[in-house]
Amino acid sequence: MTKTLDADEIIEQATPQQQSKAHEIQPFGHLVKMPIALGESVCEESVESLNQLLADTMTLRDLYKKHHWQVAGPTFYQLHLLFDKHYGEQNELVDSIAERIQSLGGVTLAMAPDIAETTLIPRPPKGRESAPAQIARLLHAHQVVLKEARTMARLAADRGDDGTNDLIVSDVIRTGELQVWFISQHVVNAPLAAGK
């Protein structure tokens, strides 16, 4: 004998469970001991520093995307492409920093409200800014990230956390310095054509 289902029963079975009773498996601020030959206090200090760096790098990344969308003026095309390229590079850094936090046994910041309350980079206006203002804002954000990154790299090296030091120096600092060079050249006071 075949069992028949009515429409309400079928809909109920097909409806996704929306009220999950899941709980956190690791609260933010708590570390899981990883077998990576680093002491717990070293991991704690690096995770705390890296979460700050993560928040600021995510903010810098998002500034690049905002400016990519909103740039205007005679250098629109060049800046539109450059800002998007730098956004992609910052996005890769975000992933690398977050994975380092997790590999140290920590929990990463991840959601926009948490990033907004943690970042040291000033919030931009919602509206459009001129290209020189956008570049000035990006240069300031880079300076915030590079200043903290240099301090964090030295502290990580002093603690013996070579992995964190390498990530910050080889990836964050070198990428940031190169990006600063590229965007700063757009605000050099030089004529577009040679004068007589």
N, C-alpha and C positions, 0 to 999 in steps of 0.2 A: 504494500500500500504506500502511495506517495503522500508525503506530508506537504501541505500547502501553507505558504506564509502569506499573511495579509500585508498590505502596503505599509502600514505603520510599523510592523515588526521588521520589515526589510530596511526601512529608513533608520530605525533605531540601531540595527546592527551595522549599518554603513556609516553612521555618524561618528566622527573622530572623538576620542575622549579628550575633552577640553579642560577638565578639572584634575590636573595631575597632583598627586599627593607626594611628589618627590621632595626630597630635602637636599640641602647642600652636602656634598661629600667632602668638601674641604673649605672651611670658612676663609674669607679674605683676611690676610694678616697672619695666618697660621702656615707653618712649613711642614712638609713631609720630608723626612730624612731620606736623601738620595745617596746611593753608594758611589759618590764622585770624588771621594778623598778630600773633601773640604769640611771644615768644622761648621757646626750649626750657626754660630754667631757670624761667621764669614758669609754664609748663605743668606742669613737674615738681613745683614747690612747691604749686601749686593741687591737683594730683591727689593728692598725699600728704595734704594737709589735708582734701580732700573725701572721701577714703576713710575717714578717722577720723570725719568727720561722718556719713558713710553708715553705718558700723558702729553708731554711737550712735543714729542715727535709726531704724535697723532694730530695735535693741533696745527703744527707746521704743515703736515701733509694736507690737512683740510683747508688751510689758507691757500695752498697752491691750487686746489681744485676750485675754491671760490673765485680766485683771481683768474683762473683758466676760463671759467664761465663768463666772468664779468668784465674782462679787460676790454678797453676801447682805445682808439686813437691810431696814429699812423704806423705804429709798430704792432698793431693787433695780431697779425698773423704769426709773426715771430714769437711774440710773448705767449700767445695762445698755445702754440706747440711746445715752447720751452716750459711753461708752467705745468703742462700735462706730463711732460717727460720727468720733471722734478717730482711731481706728485707720485708717479710710478716708482721712482727710486726711494722716496720717503715711505711709500707703502711697503716696499721690501724691507726697509729698516724696521718698521713697526713689527712685522712678522718675526724678524730675527731677534729683536729685543724681547718680544713676548715669549718666544720659544726659549730664550735664555732664562727668563724668570721661571718658567715652568720646569726647566731642567735643573734649576737650583732647588726645586721643591716648593716654590711659591705659587701664588695665584695672581694672575695679571688683572690689572684694570682693563675693562673692556667696553663699558657702556658710556654713551655720550655724556650723561649727567655726571658720572664719576670723573670723566676726563675734564669736563668743564670746571668742576670744583677743585681739581688738583693742579691743572696747568699753571705755569708762571707767565705764560704768554698772554698779553692783553687781548680781550675779545674785540674783534673788528665790528664796524657797523654792519647792519643788515644790507644796506644799500651799496651801490657801486662807488668805487673810488677811482681817481685818475691812475693811470699806469705808474707815474712816479710815486704816488702815495702807496700803491700796492707794493711796489718794489721796496720802499722804505719799511713798510710793515714786515715784509718777508725778511729783509736784512736784520731787523731788530729781533725777529723770532729766531733766526739762525744764530744770532749772537747769544741769546738766552740758552739755546741748546748747546752750542759749542763751549760756552763758559762752564756750564754744569758738567758737560761730558768730560772736559779736561780734568776737572776736580775729581769726578767719579772714577776716571781711568787711573789716576794716581793713587786714590784710596784703594781701589781694587788690587792694584799691583802691590801696594804695601801689605794688604791682607793675604796675598798669595793667590788671589782669584784671577789666574792668568786668562781663563776663558772670557770672563767679563771684560777684563782689560783689553784683550785682543778685539773683541766685538766693538767696543767703544772707539778704540783708536783706529782700527783697520776699516771699519764700516761707517760708524756714525760721524767721526771727525773728518775723515778723508772725503766722504760724500758731501758733508756740509760745507767744507772749505771750497770744494770744486763748484758747488751750486752757488755759493756766495760770489765767487769770481764771475760766473756766467751772468748772474742777474745784476751785479753791481756795474757791469760794463754798459748796461742799458741806461744808466743815469750819469754817465760821464759827460761833462759839459764840452762836447765837441760838435762842431757843425756837421750836418749831413753831407754838405758839399764843400769843396775847397773854396776859400775866399780869395779875392784878388789881391 
